[in-house]
């Protein structure tokens, strides 16, 4: 999960530093699997499906 604050809240003291953090006293909410992809679809099947969709668009 990445959080993107408004640019007005950026703190940038180093070009090449990405800070990773997580809450320590609460669970991180998980998105619904449907927000991530199609459950049970393999990467190769997904590539085939999306190629078909792209060809018809």
N, CA, C and O atoms as a CHARMM CRD file, in Angstrom:
* protein
*
  228
    1    1 UNK  N      0.84100  -1.16200   0.00000 PROA 1      0.00000
    2    1 UNK  CA     0.00000   0.00000   0.00000 PROA 1      0.00000
    3    1 UNK  C      0.89100   1.23100   0.00000 PROA 1      0.00000
    4    1 UNK  O      1.84800   1.31100   0.77000 PROA 1      0.00000
    5    2 UNK  N      0.58400   2.16600  -0.84100 PROA 2      0.00000
    6    2 UNK  CA     1.30500   3.43200  -0.85600 PROA 2      0.00000
    7    2 UNK  C      0.33200   4.54600  -0.51000 PROA 2      0.00000
    8    2 UNK  O     -0.82100   4.54200  -0.94000 PROA 2      0.00000
    9    3 UNK  N      0.81200   5.48700   0.26300 PROA 3      0.00000
   10    3 UNK  CA     0.02400   6.66600   0.58900 PROA 3      0.00000
   11    3 UNK  C      0.64200   7.84900  -0.13100 PROA 3      0.00000
   12    3 UNK  O      1.86300   8.00400  -0.15100 PROA 3      0.00000
   13    4 UNK  N     -0.17900   8.66200  -0.70900 PROA 4      0.00000
   14    4 UNK  CA     0.29800   9.83100  -1.44100 PROA 4      0.00000
   15    4 UNK  C     -0.33600  11.08000  -0.84900 PROA 4      0.00000
   16    4 UNK  O     -1.46000  11.43500  -1.20500 PROA 4      0.00000
   17    5 UNK  N      0.38000  11.75000   0.05600 PROA 5      0.00000
   18    5 UNK  CA    -0.17900  12.95400   0.66500 PROA 5      0.00000
   19    5 UNK  C     -0.22100  14.08500  -0.35700 PROA 5      0.00000
   20    5 UNK  O      0.41600  14.00000  -1.40800 PROA 5      0.00000
   21    6 UNK  N     -0.95600  15.12600  -0.05700 PROA 6      0.00000
   22    6 UNK  CA    -0.92500  16.28400  -0.94900 PROA 6      0.00000
   23    6 UNK  C      0.49300  16.85900  -1.00500 PROA 6      0.00000
   24    6 UNK  O      1.24400  16.75900  -0.03500 PROA 6      0.00000
   25    7 UNK  N      0.84600  17.44100  -2.10500 PROA 7      0.00000
   26    7 UNK  CA     2.21000  17.95700  -2.29100 PROA 7      0.00000
   27    7 UNK  C      2.57000  18.97700  -1.21600 PROA 7      0.00000
   28    7 UNK  O      3.74700  19.13600  -0.88900 PROA 7      0.00000
   29    8 UNK  N      1.59400  19.65800  -0.67000 PROA 8      0.00000
   30    8 UNK  CA     1.86400  20.63800   0.38700 PROA 8      0.00000
   31    8 UNK  C      2.41500  19.98500   1.65900 PROA 8      0.00000
   32    8 UNK  O      2.97000  20.67500   2.51400 PROA 8      0.00000
   33    9 UNK  N      2.26600  18.66300   1.78900 PROA 9      0.00000
   34    9 UNK  CA     2.75700  17.95400   2.97900 PROA 9      0.00000
   35    9 UNK  C      4.02200  17.14500   2.70600 PROA 9      0.00000
   36    9 UNK  O      4.47800  16.40300   3.57700 PROA 9      0.00000
   37   10 UNK  N      4.59200  17.27700   1.51100 PROA 10     0.00000
   38   10 UNK  CA     5.81400  16.54700   1.18200 PROA 10     0.00000
   39   10 UNK  C      6.97200  16.99800   2.05700 PROA 10     0.00000
   40   10 UNK  O      7.10300  18.18300   2.36600 PROA 10     0.00000
   41   11 UNK  N      7.81400  16.04600   2.45400 PROA 11     0.00000
   42   11 UNK  CA     9.09900  16.31200   3.08900 PROA 11     0.00000
   43   11 UNK  C     10.11800  15.57000   2.24500 PROA 11     0.00000
   44   11 UNK  O     10.08000  14.34300   2.16300 PROA 11     0.00000
   45   12 UNK  N     11.01700  16.29200   1.62600 PROA 12     0.00000
   46   12 UNK  CA    11.94600  15.67300   0.68700 PROA 12     0.00000
   47   12 UNK  C     13.36800  16.10500   1.01400 PROA 12     0.00000
   48   12 UNK  O     13.86500  17.09400   0.47400 PROA 12     0.00000
   49   13 UNK  N     14.02100  15.35800   1.90200 PROA 13     0.00000
   50   13 UNK  CA    15.39000  15.67600   2.27300 PROA 13     0.00000
   51   13 UNK  C     16.41700  14.86900   1.49400 PROA 13     0.00000
   52   13 UNK  O     17.61600  15.13000   1.60000 PROA 13     0.00000
   53   14 UNK  N     15.96900  13.89900   0.71600 PROA 14     0.00000
   54   14 UNK  CA    16.88500  13.06500  -0.06100 PROA 14     0.00000
   55   14 UNK  C     16.19000  12.61700  -1.33200 PROA 14     0.00000
   56   14 UNK  O     15.03300  12.19900  -1.29400 PROA 14     0.00000
   57   15 UNK  N     16.88100  12.69800  -2.45400 PROA 15     0.00000
   58   15 UNK  CA    16.30100  12.28700  -3.73200 PROA 15     0.00000
   59   15 UNK  C     15.98800  10.80100  -3.79800 PROA 15     0.00000
   60   15 UNK  O     15.02700  10.39700  -4.45300 PROA 15     0.00000
   61   16 UNK  N     16.78600   9.99200  -3.12900 PROA 16     0.00000
   62   16 UNK  CA    16.72900   8.55200  -3.33900 PROA 16     0.00000
   63   16 UNK  C     16.26200   7.77900  -2.11000 PROA 16     0.00000
   64   16 UNK  O     16.67300   6.63600  -1.91200 PROA 16     0.00000
   65   17 UNK  N     15.42500   8.37200  -1.29400 PROA 17     0.00000
   66   17 UNK  CA    14.97600   7.71500  -0.07700 PROA 17     0.00000
   67   17 UNK  C     13.46200   7.54400  -0.10500 PROA 17     0.00000
   68   17 UNK  O     12.72400   8.51000  -0.30000 PROA 17     0.00000
   69   18 UNK  N     13.01100   6.33000   0.08800 PROA 18     0.00000
   70   18 UNK  CA    11.58500   6.04200   0.19800 PROA 18     0.00000
   71   18 UNK  C     11.34700   5.50600   1.60100 PROA 18     0.00000
   72   18 UNK  O     11.90300   4.47300   1.97200 PROA 18     0.00000
   73   19 UNK  N     10.54600   6.18500   2.36500 PROA 19     0.00000
   74   19 UNK  CA    10.27100   5.76500   3.73600 PROA 19     0.00000
   75   19 UNK  C      9.09600   4.80600   3.75000 PROA 19     0.00000
   76   19 UNK  O      8.03500   5.10100   3.20000 PROA 19     0.00000
   77   20 UNK  N      9.28700   3.67200   4.37200 PROA 20     0.00000
   78   20 UNK  CA     8.23100   2.67900   4.52600 PROA 20     0.00000
   79   20 UNK  C      7.81600   2.64000   5.98700 PROA 20     0.00000
   80   20 UNK  O      8.66600   2.64100   6.87800 PROA 20     0.00000
   81   21 UNK  N      6.53300   2.60600   6.23300 PROA 21     0.00000
   82   21 UNK  CA     6.05000   2.54600   7.60600 PROA 21     0.00000
   83   21 UNK  C      4.74300   1.79000   7.63200 PROA 21     0.00000
   84   21 UNK  O      4.10300   1.57300   6.60300 PROA 21     0.00000
   85   22 UNK  N      4.36300   1.39600   8.82500 PROA 22     0.00000
   86   22 UNK  CA     3.07100   0.74900   9.01700 PROA 22     0.00000
   87   22 UNK  C      2.58100   1.07200  10.42000 PROA 22     0.00000
   88   22 UNK  O      3.38600   1.30100  11.32300 PROA 22     0.00000
   89   23 UNK  N      1.27600   1.09200  10.60900 PROA 23     0.00000
   90   23 UNK  CA     0.77300   1.32700  11.95700 PROA 23     0.00000
   91   23 UNK  C      1.12900   0.14700  12.86000 PROA 23     0.00000
   92   23 UNK  O      1.13300  -0.99800  12.40900 PROA 23     0.00000
   93   24 UNK  N      1.42300   0.41600  14.11300 PROA 24     0.00000
   94   24 UNK  CA     1.80200  -0.64900  15.03100 PROA 24     0.00000
   95   24 UNK  C      0.65600  -1.11200  15.92000 PROA 24     0.00000
   96   24 UNK  O      0.71900  -2.20600  16.48100 PROA 24     0.00000
   97   25 UNK  N     -0.37400  -0.31500  16.05900 PROA 25     0.00000
   98   25 UNK  CA    -1.45700  -0.66900  16.97500 PROA 25     0.00000
   99   25 UNK  C     -2.81100  -0.82400  16.28700 PROA 25     0.00000
  100   25 UNK  O     -3.85200  -0.75400  16.94000 PROA 25     0.00000
  101   26 UNK  N     -2.80000  -1.03100  15.00000 PROA 26     0.00000
  102   26 UNK  CA    -4.04700  -1.28900  14.29700 PROA 26     0.00000
  103   26 UNK  C     -3.77300  -2.08900  13.02600 PROA 26     0.00000
  104   26 UNK  O     -2.65200  -2.09700  12.51800 PROA 26     0.00000
  105   27 UNK  N     -4.79100  -2.75200  12.52700 PROA 27     0.00000
  106   27 UNK  CA    -4.65200  -3.52800  11.30300 PROA 27     0.00000
  107   27 UNK  C     -4.70300  -2.60600  10.08800 PROA 27     0.00000
  108   27 UNK  O     -5.37500  -1.57500  10.09800 PROA 27     0.00000
  109   28 UNK  N     -3.99000  -2.99500   9.06000 PROA 28     0.00000
  110   28 UNK  CA    -4.06200  -2.28000   7.78900 PROA 28     0.00000
  111   28 UNK  C     -5.24000  -2.86100   7.01200 PROA 28     0.00000
  112   28 UNK  O     -5.29400  -4.07400   6.80500 PROA 28     0.00000
  113   29 UNK  N     -6.17700  -2.03200   6.58100 PROA 29     0.00000
  114   29 UNK  CA    -7.32000  -2.58000   5.84700 PROA 29     0.00000
  115   29 UNK  C     -6.87700  -3.16500   4.50800 PROA 29     0.00000
  116   29 UNK  O     -6.03600  -2.59300   3.81600 PROA 29     0.00000
  117   30 UNK  N     -7.44500  -4.29100   4.16100 PROA 30     0.00000
  118   30 UNK  CA    -7.12600  -4.94700   2.90100 PROA 30     0.00000
  119   30 UNK  C     -8.20600  -4.61200   1.88100 PROA 30     0.00000
  120   30 UNK  O     -9.39100  -4.61000   2.21600 PROA 30     0.00000
  121   31 UNK  N     -7.81500  -4.32900   0.63700 PROA 31     0.00000
  122   31 UNK  CA    -8.81700  -4.05800  -0.38500 PROA 31     0.00000
  123   31 UNK  C     -9.54300  -5.34100  -0.78300 PROA 31     0.00000
  124   31 UNK  O     -9.04100  -6.44700  -0.58100 PROA 31     0.00000
  125   32 UNK  N    -10.70100  -5.17200  -1.33700 PROA 32     0.00000
  126   32 UNK  CA   -11.42800  -6.31100  -1.88700 PROA 32     0.00000
  127   32 UNK  C    -10.58500  -6.92700  -3.00400 PROA 32     0.00000
  128   32 UNK  O     -9.98100  -6.18900  -3.78200 PROA 32     0.00000
  129   33 UNK  N    -10.52700  -8.25600  -3.10600 PROA 33     0.00000
  130   33 UNK  CA    -9.76000  -8.87400  -4.20100 PROA 33     0.00000
  131   33 UNK  C    -10.17200  -8.36300  -5.57900 PROA 33     0.00000
  132   33 UNK  O     -9.34800  -8.32000  -6.49300 PROA 33     0.00000
  133   34 UNK  N    -11.44100  -7.97500  -5.74000 PROA 34     0.00000
  134   34 UNK  CA   -11.89500  -7.49100  -7.04500 PROA 34     0.00000
  135   34 UNK  C    -11.26000  -6.14600  -7.40500 PROA 34     0.00000
  136   34 UNK  O    -11.26300  -5.76600  -8.57600 PROA 34     0.00000
  137   35 UNK  N    -10.71800  -5.42000  -6.42700 PROA 35     0.00000
  138   35 UNK  CA   -10.01000  -4.18000  -6.73000 PROA 35     0.00000
  139   35 UNK  C     -8.61000  -4.46100  -7.26100 PROA 35     0.00000
  140   35 UNK  O     -7.98800  -3.58500  -7.86200 PROA 35     0.00000
  141   36 UNK  N     -8.11200  -5.67200  -7.04300 PROA 36     0.00000
  142   36 UNK  CA    -6.74600  -6.03100  -7.39600 PROA 36     0.00000
  143   36 UNK  C     -6.68100  -6.77300  -8.72600 PROA 36     0.00000
  144   36 UNK  O     -5.75800  -6.56100  -9.51100 PROA 36     0.00000
  145   37 UNK  N     -7.64800  -7.63100  -8.97900 PROA 37     0.00000
  146   37 UNK  CA    -7.65100  -8.41000 -10.20900 PROA 37     0.00000
  147   37 UNK  C     -8.78100  -9.41600 -10.19000 PROA 37     0.00000
  148   37 UNK  O     -9.71200  -9.30600  -9.39100 PROA 37     0.00000
  149   38 UNK  N     -8.69800 -10.38600 -11.06200 PROA 38     0.00000
  150   38 UNK  CA    -9.71100 -11.43000 -11.17600 PROA 38     0.00000
  151   38 UNK  C     -9.21400 -12.64800 -10.40400 PROA 38     0.00000
  152   38 UNK  O     -8.20000 -13.24100 -10.77000 PROA 38     0.00000
  153   39 UNK  N     -9.91700 -13.02000  -9.34700 PROA 39     0.00000
  154   39 UNK  CA    -9.52200 -14.14600  -8.50400 PROA 39     0.00000
  155   39 UNK  C     -9.54200 -15.42700  -9.33000 PROA 39     0.00000
  156   39 UNK  O    -10.51900 -15.70600 -10.02400 PROA 39     0.00000
  157   40 UNK  N     -8.46700 -16.20500  -9.25700 PROA 40     0.00000
  158   40 UNK  CA    -8.39300 -17.48600  -9.94400 PROA 40     0.00000
  159   40 UNK  C     -7.86800 -17.40500 -11.36700 PROA 40     0.00000
  160   40 UNK  O     -7.71700 -18.43700 -12.02200 PROA 40     0.00000
  161   41 UNK  N     -7.59000 -16.21900 -11.85600 PROA 41     0.00000
  162   41 UNK  CA    -7.08500 -16.05300 -13.22100 PROA 41     0.00000
  163   41 UNK  C     -5.56100 -16.01300 -13.18100 PROA 41     0.00000
  164   41 UNK  O     -4.98100 -15.18200 -12.48200 PROA 41     0.00000
  165   42 UNK  N     -4.91500 -16.89900 -13.92200 PROA 42     0.00000
  166   42 UNK  CA    -3.44800 -16.93000 -13.92700 PROA 42     0.00000
  167   42 UNK  C     -2.90500 -15.74400 -14.72500 PROA 42     0.00000
  168   42 UNK  O     -3.63200 -15.15500 -15.52500 PROA 42     0.00000
  169   43 UNK  N     -1.64300 -15.39100 -14.51700 PROA 43     0.00000
  170   43 UNK  CA    -1.06600 -14.28500 -15.29500 PROA 43     0.00000
  171   43 UNK  C     -1.13600 -14.50500 -16.80600 PROA 43     0.00000
  172   43 UNK  O     -1.40700 -13.56500 -17.55300 PROA 43     0.00000
  173   44 UNK  N     -0.89700 -15.72200 -17.25900 PROA 44     0.00000
  174   44 UNK  CA    -0.95500 -15.96300 -18.71600 PROA 44     0.00000
  175   44 UNK  C     -2.38400 -15.87500 -19.23600 PROA 44     0.00000
  176   44 UNK  O     -2.61600 -15.36200 -20.33000 PROA 44     0.00000
  177   45 UNK  N     -3.35700 -16.38000 -18.44500 PROA 45     0.00000
  178   45 UNK  CA    -4.75600 -16.24600 -18.85600 PROA 45     0.00000
  179   45 UNK  C     -5.19000 -14.78200 -18.85000 PROA 45     0.00000
  180   45 UNK  O     -5.95400 -14.35400 -19.71500 PROA 45     0.00000
  181   46 UNK  N     -4.70100 -14.01200 -17.87300 PROA 46     0.00000
  182   46 UNK  CA    -5.02800 -12.58400 -17.81700 PROA 46     0.00000
  183   46 UNK  C     -4.46000 -11.86300 -19.03100 PROA 46     0.00000
  184   46 UNK  O     -5.12800 -11.01000 -19.61500 PROA 46     0.00000
  185   47 UNK  N     -3.22600 -12.20100 -19.41600 PROA 47     0.00000
  186   47 UNK  CA    -2.61300 -11.56400 -20.58600 PROA 47     0.00000
  187   47 UNK  C     -3.41700 -11.86800 -21.84200 PROA 47     0.00000
  188   47 UNK  O     -3.63000 -10.98500 -22.67300 PROA 47     0.00000
  189   48 UNK  N     -3.86400 -13.11000 -21.98700 PROA 48     0.00000
  190   48 UNK  CA    -4.68200 -13.49000 -23.14400 PROA 48     0.00000
  191   48 UNK  C     -6.00000 -12.73500 -23.14800 PROA 48     0.00000
  192   48 UNK  O     -6.41700 -12.21000 -24.18000 PROA 48     0.00000
  193   49 UNK  N     -6.65800 -12.68000 -21.99300 PROA 49     0.00000
  194   49 UNK  CA    -7.93300 -11.98400 -21.87800 PROA 49     0.00000
  195   49 UNK  C     -7.78800 -10.50600 -22.20600 PROA 49     0.00000
  196   49 UNK  O     -8.58600  -9.96600 -22.97200 PROA 49     0.00000
  197   50 UNK  N     -6.78500  -9.84200 -21.64100 PROA 50     0.00000
  198   50 UNK  CA    -6.61000  -8.41900 -21.88200 PROA 50     0.00000
  199   50 UNK  C     -6.19700  -8.13100 -23.31400 PROA 50     0.00000
  200   50 UNK  O     -6.54600  -7.08000 -23.85300 PROA 50     0.00000
  201   51 UNK  N     -5.45500  -9.04600 -23.94600 PROA 51     0.00000
  202   51 UNK  CA    -5.10100  -8.87800 -25.35400 PROA 51     0.00000
  203   51 UNK  C     -6.35700  -8.94000 -26.19700 PROA 51     0.00000
  204   51 UNK  O     -6.50700  -8.15100 -27.13000 PROA 51     0.00000
  205   52 UNK  N     -7.26700  -9.86000 -25.89400 PROA 52     0.00000
  206   52 UNK  CA    -8.53900  -9.95200 -26.63300 PROA 52     0.00000
  207   52 UNK  C     -9.37300  -8.69400 -26.45600 PROA 52     0.00000
  208   52 UNK  O     -9.96200  -8.18300 -27.40900 PROA 52     0.00000
  209   53 UNK  N     -9.41600  -8.20000 -25.21500 PROA 53     0.00000
  210   53 UNK  CA   -10.19600  -6.98800 -24.93700 PROA 53     0.00000
  211   53 UNK  C     -9.60100  -5.80300 -25.70300 PROA 53     0.00000
  212   53 UNK  O    -10.33300  -5.00500 -26.28900 PROA 53     0.00000
  213   54 UNK  N     -8.28400  -5.69600 -25.69500 PROA 54     0.00000
  214   54 UNK  CA    -7.61400  -4.58400 -26.38900 PROA 54     0.00000
  215   54 UNK  C     -7.82700  -4.64100 -27.88800 PROA 54     0.00000
  216   54 UNK  O     -7.94200  -3.60400 -28.54200 PROA 54     0.00000
  217   55 UNK  N     -7.88100  -5.84000 -28.43500 PROA 55     0.00000
  218   55 UNK  CA    -8.04600  -6.00400 -29.87700 PROA 55     0.00000
  219   55 UNK  C     -9.44100  -5.58700 -30.33200 PROA 55     0.00000
  220   55 UNK  O     -9.62400  -5.18900 -31.48300 PROA 55     0.00000
  221   56 UNK  N    -10.41700  -5.67500 -29.44400 PROA 56     0.00000
  222   56 UNK  CA   -11.78900  -5.32000 -29.81400 PROA 56     0.00000
  223   56 UNK  C    -12.12300  -3.87100 -29.50300 PROA 56     0.00000
  224   56 UNK  O    -13.16900  -3.37100 -29.91800 PROA 56     0.00000
  225   57 UNK  N    -11.24500  -3.19400 -28.77700 PROA 57     0.00000
  226   57 UNK  CA   -11.54900  -1.80600 -28.37500 PROA 57     0.00000
  227   57 UNK  C    -11.21600  -0.82000 -29.45900 PROA 57     0.00000
  228   57 UNK  O    -11.41100   0.38200 -29.28100 PROA 57     0.00000
